[in-house]
Amino acid sequence: MAKDKKESREKRHKSIRKKVFGVPERLRLSVYRSLNHIYAQIIDDFKGQTVVSASSLDKELKDRKSHKGNVQTAKQIGELLARKALGKGIKKVVFDRGGYLYHGRIKALAEAAREAGLEF
């Protein structure tokens, strides 16, 4: 049994990663969130490379004065990631929520990426 939230998330993440694998036709969109920031990247698991990434630390969003770990920022990260991915010809991805519950910032990022044109 897990002792705290972090261990519970890591346990869920391991379980998810057993099932979710990015193939060349459908790369993996991985999400990580901290208290202050949110990060998303599209990964080619066969090559072990990050193809596209976006975070609240990117130049496009760094000028904002408000808190960067909220739902509004997560939506902007989703849109930014989708634009970058579509620019590289990536349309279909498999979503790896990183052991986090599909709620709040994770849900906002996923929905914004879908609305911007990614399919998953």
Rosetta blueprint (number, residue, H / E / L):
1 M L
2 A L
3 K L
4 D L
5 K H
6 K H
7 E H
8 S H
9 R H
10 E H
11 K H
12 R H
13 H H
14 K H
15 S H
16 I H
17 R H
18 K H
19 K H
20 V L
21 F L
22 G L
23 V E
24 P L
25 E L
26 R E
27 L E
28 R E
29 L E
30 S E
31 V E
32 Y E
33 R E
34 S L
35 L L
36 N L
37 H L
38 I E
39 Y E
40 A E
41 Q E
42 I E
43 I E
44 D E
45 D L
46 F L
47 K L
48 G L
49 Q E
50 T E
51 V E
52 V E
53 S E
54 A E
55 S E
56 S L
57 L L
58 D L
59 K H
60 E H
61 L H
62 K H
63 D L
64 R L
65 K L
66 S L
67 H L
68 K L
69 G L
70 N L
71 V H
72 Q H
73 T H
74 A H
75 K H
76 Q H
77 I H
78 G H
79 E H
80 L H
81 L H
82 A H
83 R H
84 K H
85 A H
86 L H
87 G H
88 K L
89 G L
90 I L
91 K L
92 K E
93 V E
94 V E
95 F E
96 D E
97 R L
98 G L
99 G L
100 Y L
101 L L
102 Y L
103 H L
104 G L
105 R H
106 I H
107 K H
108 A H
109 L H
110 A H
111 E H
112 A H
113 A H
114 R H
115 E H
116 A L
117 G L
118 L L
119 E E
120 F L
